[in-house]
Amino acid sequence: QVQLVESGGGLVQAGGSLRLSCAASGRTFSTYTMGWFRQAPGKEREFVAAISWIGGSTLYADSVKGRFAISRDNGKNTVTLQMNSLKPEDTAVYYCAAKRTPVVVTTAYDSWGQGTQVTVSS
C-alpha cells in the first residue's frame, strides 16, 4: 500500500477554481491507478476521477466531465485534480485513493488519504 496526503482544499465562490494535490509515499507509486472521490454531508462517497499508472487513460464522473482534470507526475509521486467552474454542489470532502492495477477503475481502491474539504459558495 501507499500512504496518501491531500492538500489544496478551501473555500471558493461558484465559478472559481481550486487545485487539489495528493502526495504519495512509496517507490511503487507508478504502478498504481490513482483516483479522486468525494463525500458531501449526508451522502455516500462518490467517484470523481481516475488516472492510470502511466497517465494514458483517465475517467471522469459525468457530473465533473469538462470541468475537472486529473493528472499525475510519477517522478514526484503526486496526483492533482484541477477543478474549474466550481458549483455549490461540488462542496464535499475530497479523498485521494490508490489501487495497484493498470486498469482505470471506479471502485475497490486499496489506500485512502485523510481527505481535504472543498466548499463552494453561491
Backbone as a chain_set.jsonl record, in Angstrom:
{"seq": "QVQLVESGGGLVQAGGSLRLSCAASGRTFSTYTMGWFRQAPGKEREFVAAISWIGGSTLYADSVKGRFAISRDNGKNTVTLQMNSLKPEDTAVYYCAAKRTPVVVTTAYDSWGQGTQVTVSS", "coords": {"N": [[0.831, -1.189, 0.0], [0.248, 2.355, -0.383], [0.926, 5.479, 1.23], [-1.118, 8.295, 1.517], [-1.531, 11.796, 1.149], [-3.578, 14.523, 1.092], [-3.926, 17.876, -0.206], [-4.746, 21.373, -0.619], [-7.43, 22.026, -0.566], [-10.264, 24.204, 0.181], [-12.115, 27.31, 0.492], [-14.171, 28.618, -1.999], [-15.687, 30.771, -4.395], [-18.634, 30.192, -6.373], [-18.049, 29.217, -9.705], [-15.39, 29.603, -9.569], [-11.969, 28.316, -9.207], [-10.068, 25.51, -8.033], [-7.178, 23.696, -7.006], [-6.364, 20.514, -6.269], [-4.0, 18.507, -4.567], [-2.229, 15.44, -4.217], [0.003, 13.734, -2.337], [2.064, 10.95, -2.484], [3.537, 8.234, -0.75], [6.188, 5.829, -1.094], [7.929, 3.597, -3.275], [6.712, 2.443, -5.397], [4.804, 3.929, -6.652], [4.237, 4.485, -9.308], [3.033, 2.234, -10.258], [0.42, 2.235, -9.561], [-3.009, 2.834, -10.098], [-4.606, 5.92, -9.779], [-7.061, 7.696, -7.941], [-9.727, 10.102, -7.432], [-12.152, 10.851, -5.035], [-15.269, 11.936, -3.565], [-17.171, 13.129, -0.759], [-20.13, 14.351, 0.236], [-21.948, 16.084, 2.849], [-24.16, 13.916, 4.495], [-24.374, 12.262, 2.342], [-23.369, 9.451, 0.258], [-19.994, 8.39, -0.37], [-18.574, 9.272, -3.486], [-17.358, 8.501, -6.757], [-15.012, 10.512, -8.521], [-12.832, 11.063, -10.338], [-10.261, 9.338, -12.208], [-6.965, 8.071, -12.938], [-4.769, 6.246, -14.985], [-1.814, 4.192, -14.349], [0.343, 5.028, -15.952], [-0.637, 7.317, -16.854], [-1.997, 7.359, -19.217], [-4.663, 6.848, -19.534], [-7.763, 8.186, -18.559], [-10.618, 8.776, -16.466], [-13.807, 10.078, -15.806], [-16.41, 11.211, -13.625], [-19.711, 11.847, -14.739], [-20.747, 14.204, -13.738], [-18.635, 15.929, -13.401], [-17.247, 16.05, -15.71], [-15.482, 17.742, -18.211], [-15.069, 19.921, -16.609], [-13.327, 19.289, -14.529], [-9.937, 18.119, -14.207], [-7.699, 15.474, -14.126], [-4.372, 14.633, -13.28], [-0.998, 13.3, -13.238], [2.252, 13.0, -11.765], [4.688, 10.914, -11.964], [7.356, 11.014, -11.305], [7.46, 12.722, -9.169], [5.752, 11.567, -7.448], [3.04, 12.408, -7.226], [-0.406, 13.292, -7.574], [-2.827, 15.258, -9.152], [-5.808, 17.248, -9.01], [-7.39, 19.337, -10.965], [-9.796, 21.709, -10.613], [-12.295, 23.383, -12.151], [-14.706, 25.978, -12.881], [-16.386, 25.712, -10.633], [-19.136, 24.514, -8.686], [-21.776, 25.016, -6.27], [-22.726, 22.473, -5.592], [-20.491, 20.931, -5.753], [-19.332, 20.965, -3.344], [-17.741, 19.242, -0.785], [-15.942, 16.697, 1.054], [-12.904, 15.822, -0.256], [-11.224, 12.987, -1.398], [-8.176, 11.317, -1.942], [-7.163, 8.368, -3.625], [-5.755, 5.076, -4.07], [-4.986, 2.31, -6.18], [-3.515, -0.769, -6.883], [-3.245, -1.446, -9.896], [-3.268, -1.762, -13.454], [-5.442, -0.842, -14.738], [-7.955, 1.586, -15.287], [-10.188, 2.275, -12.801], [-13.304, 2.503, -10.947], [-13.956, 1.665, -8.46], [-13.188, -0.243, -5.406], [-10.706, 0.607, -4.332], [-7.507, 0.531, -2.679], [-5.957, 2.084, -0.902], [-6.253, 5.081, 1.013], [-6.436, 8.634, 1.405], [-6.618, 11.195, 3.985], [-8.432, 13.118, 3.416], [-9.646, 16.273, 2.137], [-11.221, 19.37, 2.628], [-13.518, 20.888, 0.454], [-15.231, 23.75, -0.258], [-17.8, 25.362, -1.863], [-19.155, 28.398, -2.414], [-22.276, 30.019, -3.048]], "CA": [[0.0, 0.0, 0.0], [0.912, 3.644, -0.314], [0.328, 6.462, 2.121], [-1.575, 9.413, 0.702], [-1.844, 13.026, 1.879], [-4.165, 15.518, 0.201], [-3.819, 19.291, 0.147], [-5.269, 22.279, -1.637], [-8.832, 22.347, -0.398], [-10.542, 25.524, 0.717], [-13.387, 27.962, 0.181], [-14.121, 29.339, -3.261], [-17.008, 31.156, -4.901], [-19.095, 29.485, -7.555], [-17.381, 29.664, -10.91], [-13.958, 29.67, -9.335], [-11.144, 27.126, -9.42], [-9.178, 25.007, -6.987], [-6.304, 22.609, -7.45], [-6.052, 19.587, -5.19], [-2.818, 17.678, -4.766], [-2.107, 14.254, -3.379], [1.374, 13.247, -2.284], [2.096, 9.532, -2.144], [4.823, 7.656, -0.351], [6.404, 4.513, -1.674], [8.686, 3.59, -4.519], [5.943, 1.796, -6.456], [3.686, 4.799, -6.99], [3.938, 4.45, -10.739], [2.27, 1.024, -10.58], [-0.918, 2.4, -9.014], [-4.026, 3.724, -10.631], [-4.96, 6.9, -8.755], [-8.41, 8.223, -8.098], [-10.281, 11.095, -6.517], [-13.529, 10.637, -4.63], [-15.752, 12.997, -2.683], [-18.318, 12.804, 0.065], [-20.858, 15.51, 0.749], [-22.685, 15.761, 4.094], [-25.388, 13.15, 4.345], [-24.367, 11.477, 1.107], [-22.335, 8.442, 0.155], [-18.808, 8.771, -1.121], [-18.76, 9.012, -4.906], [-16.209, 8.59, -7.645], [-14.889, 11.778, -9.241], [-11.928, 10.919, -11.482], [-9.173, 8.386, -12.032], [-5.941, 8.105, -13.973], [-3.994, 5.008, -14.976], [-0.482, 4.354, -13.761], [1.245, 5.781, -16.815], [-1.323, 8.538, -17.231], [-2.54, 7.318, -20.555], [-6.118, 6.727, -19.505], [-8.463, 8.89, -17.497], [-12.057, 8.531, -16.379], [-14.452, 11.118, -15.006], [-17.84, 11.158, -13.379], [-20.429, 12.739, -15.639], [-21.013, 15.474, -13.072], [-17.455, 16.805, -13.417], [-16.625, 15.979, -17.025], [-15.357, 19.04, -18.848], [-14.719, 20.948, -15.619], [-12.214, 18.809, -13.725], [-8.89, 17.41, -14.932], [-6.787, 14.733, -13.268], [-3.055, 14.402, -13.868], [-0.062, 12.729, -12.281], [3.679, 13.125, -12.008], [5.28, 9.745, -11.294], [8.665, 11.374, -10.779], [7.269, 13.424, -7.897], [4.766, 10.819, -6.646], [1.895, 13.262, -6.946], [-1.552, 13.329, -8.485], [-3.549, 16.501, -8.927], [-7.15, 17.397, -9.556], [-7.696, 20.728, -11.275], [-11.248, 21.861, -10.605], [-12.708, 24.666, -12.702], [-16.154, 26.227, -12.96], [-16.934, 25.016, -9.474], [-20.535, 24.744, -8.353], [-22.054, 24.699, -4.862], [-22.909, 21.033, -5.421], [-19.18, 20.292, -5.669], [-18.907, 21.015, -1.944], [-17.567, 17.902, -0.234], [-14.585, 16.3, 1.404], [-12.313, 15.126, -1.396], [-10.27, 11.974, -0.988], [-7.288, 10.689, -2.907], [-7.15, 6.93, -3.422], [-4.822, 4.346, -4.935], [-5.207, 0.871, -6.363], [-2.423, -1.322, -7.661], [-3.791, -2.064, -11.091], [-3.023, -0.922, -14.627], [-6.731, -0.509, -15.334], [-8.678, 2.678, -14.647], [-11.375, 1.719, -12.147], [-14.057, 3.443, -10.118], [-14.239, 1.068, -7.16], [-12.24, -1.191, -4.816], [-9.391, 1.172, -4.091], [-6.864, -0.072, -1.512], [-5.377, 3.064, 0.018], [-7.015, 6.332, 1.039], [-5.938, 9.746, 2.185], [-7.486, 11.631, 5.079], [-9.448, 13.999, 2.857], [-9.499, 17.728, 2.221], [-12.533, 19.983, 2.451], [-13.761, 21.869, -0.592], [-16.512, 24.416, -0.064], [-18.106, 26.298, -2.943], [-20.256, 29.262, -2.003], [-23.092, 30.505, -4.17]], "C": [[0.872, 1.249, 0.0], [0.19, 4.516, 0.692], [0.052, 7.725, 1.31], [-1.941, 10.606, 1.571], [-2.334, 14.062, 0.879], [-3.896, 16.929, 0.71], [-4.491, 20.106, -0.943], [-6.74, 22.611, -1.524], [-9.017, 23.752, 0.139], [-11.917, 26.013, 0.328], [-13.234, 28.783, -1.087], [-15.54, 29.692, -3.675], [-17.365, 30.328, -6.134], [-18.482, 30.094, -8.814], [-15.873, 29.719, -10.787], [-13.26, 28.336, -9.541], [-10.36, 26.78, -8.161], [-8.353, 23.88, -7.582], [-5.955, 21.761, -6.243], [-4.815, 18.782, -5.564], [-2.828, 16.516, -3.797], [-0.669, 13.769, -3.481], [1.37, 11.809, -1.79], [3.491, 9.104, -1.739], [4.977, 6.303, -1.023], [7.063, 4.572, -3.025], [7.902, 3.002, -5.674], [4.753, 2.624, -6.901], [3.273, 4.656, -8.443], [3.15, 3.21, -11.148], [0.829, 1.09, -10.078], [-1.791, 3.257, -9.921], [-4.472, 4.636, -9.494], [-6.344, 7.463, -9.026], [-8.718, 9.326, -7.11], [-11.75, 10.762, -6.283], [-13.962, 11.819, -3.788], [-16.971, 12.517, -1.915], [-18.912, 14.08, 0.622], [-21.617, 15.112, 2.007], [-23.984, 15.025, 3.799], [-25.458, 12.296, 3.106], [-23.25, 10.44, 1.136], [-21.146, 8.989, -0.628], [-18.999, 8.382, -2.586], [-17.462, 9.22, -5.672], [-16.22, 9.93, -8.373], [-14.04, 11.593, -10.511], [-10.855, 9.898, -11.165], [-8.209, 8.49, -13.203], [-5.093, 6.849, -13.857], [-2.55, 5.277, -14.59], [0.526, 5.043, -14.651], [0.566, 7.037, -17.351], [-1.969, 8.52, -18.584], [-4.043, 7.261, -20.625], [-6.683, 7.484, -18.324], [-9.95, 8.573, -17.575], [-12.654, 9.556, -15.442], [-15.919, 10.785, -14.766], [-18.518, 12.164, -14.305], [-20.608, 14.129, -15.045], [-19.844, 16.445, -13.128], [-16.784, 16.853, -14.781], [-16.638, 17.344, -17.696], [-14.982, 20.159, -17.903], [-13.494, 20.575, -14.797], [-11.203, 18.098, -14.62], [-7.946, 16.755, -13.944], [-5.478, 14.536, -14.013], [-2.139, 13.829, -12.805], [1.358, 12.984, -12.734], [4.352, 11.986, -11.251], [6.665, 10.037, -10.748], [8.582, 12.052, -9.426], [6.269, 12.715, -6.989], [3.566, 11.68, -6.271], [0.804, 13.077, -8.005], [-2.339, 14.59, -8.147], [-4.937, 16.44, -9.556], [-7.393, 18.887, -9.733], [-9.199, 20.854, -11.424], [-11.603, 23.272, -11.044], [-14.232, 24.768, -12.725], [-16.885, 25.531, -11.817], [-18.355, 25.464, -9.172], [-20.75, 24.435, -6.876], [-22.211, 23.196, -4.624], [-21.597, 20.256, -5.458], [-18.641, 20.29, -4.239], [-18.885, 19.62, -1.344], [-16.164, 17.783, 0.346], [-14.068, 15.455, 0.25], [-11.195, 14.214, -0.901], [-9.449, 11.493, -2.182], [-7.239, 9.192, -2.589], [-6.221, 6.264, -4.436], [-5.196, 2.876, -5.008], [-4.129, 0.345, -7.293], [-2.991, -2.143, -8.807], [-3.481, -1.176, -12.278], [-4.31, -0.389, -15.253], [-7.381, 0.639, -14.578], [-9.986, 2.118, -14.099], [-12.055, 2.776, -11.298], [-14.34, 2.913, -8.723], [-13.057, 0.231, -6.666], [-10.833, -0.648, -4.693], [-8.844, 0.687, -2.749], [-6.424, 0.939, -0.465], [-6.117, 4.391, -0.132], [-6.285, 7.386, 1.838], [-6.955, 10.156, 3.232], [-8.571, 12.592, 4.613], [-9.123, 15.467, 3.04], [-10.836, 18.364, 1.853], [-12.524, 21.0, 1.316], [-15.154, 22.433, -0.378], [-16.7, 25.471, -1.149], [-19.331, 27.103, -2.537], [-20.991, 29.797, -3.228], [-23.134, 32.023, -4.225]], "O": [[2.057, 1.209, 0.332], [-0.994, 4.324, 0.972], [0.886, 8.164, 0.518], [-2.585, 10.45, 2.608], [-1.622, 14.435, -0.053], [-3.669, 17.143, 1.901], [-4.768, 19.612, -2.035], [-7.252, 23.404, -2.313], [-8.049, 24.417, 0.509], [-12.772, 25.241, -0.106], [-12.281, 29.549, -1.231], [-16.486, 28.981, -3.335], [-16.487, 29.831, -6.84], [-18.406, 31.313, -8.965], [-15.163, 29.864, -11.782], [-13.864, 27.36, -9.987], [-10.039, 27.643, -7.344], [-8.767, 23.205, -8.524], [-5.322, 22.239, -5.302], [-4.614, 18.425, -6.725], [-3.371, 16.606, -2.696], [-0.184, 13.438, -4.563], [0.736, 11.497, -0.783], [4.489, 9.548, -2.305], [3.996, 5.707, -1.468], [6.801, 5.471, -3.824], [8.36, 3.047, -6.815], [3.798, 2.089, -7.464], [2.085, 4.701, -8.765], [2.65, 3.143, -12.271], [0.098, 0.103, -10.163], [-1.35, 4.281, -10.442], [-4.691, 4.174, -8.374], [-6.743, 7.675, -10.171], [-8.055, 9.466, -6.083], [-12.487, 10.437, -7.214], [-13.132, 12.614, -3.347], [-17.7, 11.628, -2.354], [-18.268, 14.798, 1.387], [-21.901, 13.932, 2.211], [-24.791, 15.449, 2.972], [-26.484, 11.67, 2.837], [-22.314, 10.534, 1.928], [-21.273, 9.914, -1.43], [-19.515, 7.307, -2.893], [-16.599, 10.005, -5.281], [-17.269, 10.424, -8.786], [-14.477, 11.924, -11.614], [-10.57, 9.623, -10.0], [-8.567, 8.928, -14.297], [-4.739, 6.434, -12.754], [-2.114, 6.425, -14.511], [1.496, 5.604, -14.141], [1.12, 7.737, -18.198], [-2.444, 9.55, -19.061], [-4.637, 7.586, -21.652], [-6.142, 7.427, -17.219], [-10.463, 8.158, -18.614], [-12.075, 9.868, -14.401], [-16.575, 10.159, -15.597], [-17.951, 13.212, -14.613], [-20.62, 15.121, -15.774], [-20.024, 17.646, -12.927], [-15.844, 17.623, -14.981], [-17.667, 18.017, -17.745], [-14.612, 21.245, -18.35], [-12.711, 21.444, -14.413], [-11.561, 17.545, -15.66], [-7.448, 17.409, -13.027], [-5.467, 14.302, -15.221], [-2.456, 13.864, -11.616], [1.633, 13.16, -13.921], [4.563, 12.077, -10.042], [7.108, 9.368, -9.814], [9.513, 11.974, -8.625], [5.97, 13.193, -5.895], [3.13, 11.674, -5.12], [1.074, 12.751, -9.161], [-2.491, 14.937, -6.976], [-5.191, 15.687, -10.496], [-7.581, 19.611, -8.756], [-9.807, 20.187, -12.261], [-11.248, 24.244, -10.377], [-14.941, 23.769, -12.604], [-17.885, 24.847, -12.03], [-18.724, 26.621, -9.371], [-19.984, 23.67, -6.29], [-21.859, 22.704, -3.552], [-21.589, 19.048, -5.219], [-17.609, 19.679, -3.961], [-19.884, 18.901, -1.384], [-15.316, 18.654, 0.152], [-14.713, 14.494, -0.169], [-10.345, 14.61, -0.103], [-9.971, 11.292, -3.279], [-7.269, 8.798, -1.423], [-5.94, 6.808, -5.504], [-5.659, 2.282, -4.034], [-3.858, 0.922, -8.346], [-3.189, -3.354, -8.703], [-3.434, 0.046, -12.134], [-4.27, 0.417, -16.183], [-7.356, 0.659, -13.347], [-10.79, 1.555, -14.841], [-11.468, 3.808, -10.972], [-14.902, 3.624, -7.89], [-12.075, 0.02, -7.378], [-9.865, -1.372, -4.927], [-9.599, 0.459, -1.805], [-6.512, 0.671, 0.733], [-6.544, 4.774, -1.221], [-5.605, 7.085, 2.818], [-8.018, 9.547, 3.356], [-9.528, 12.849, 5.343], [-8.418, 15.854, 3.972], [-11.494, 17.953, 0.898], [-11.642, 21.855, 1.23], [-16.135, 21.692, -0.323], [-15.864, 26.356, -1.326], [-20.413, 26.549, -2.34], [-20.405, 29.998, -4.292], [-23.777, 32.591, -5.108]]}, "num_chains": 1, "name": "protein.A"}
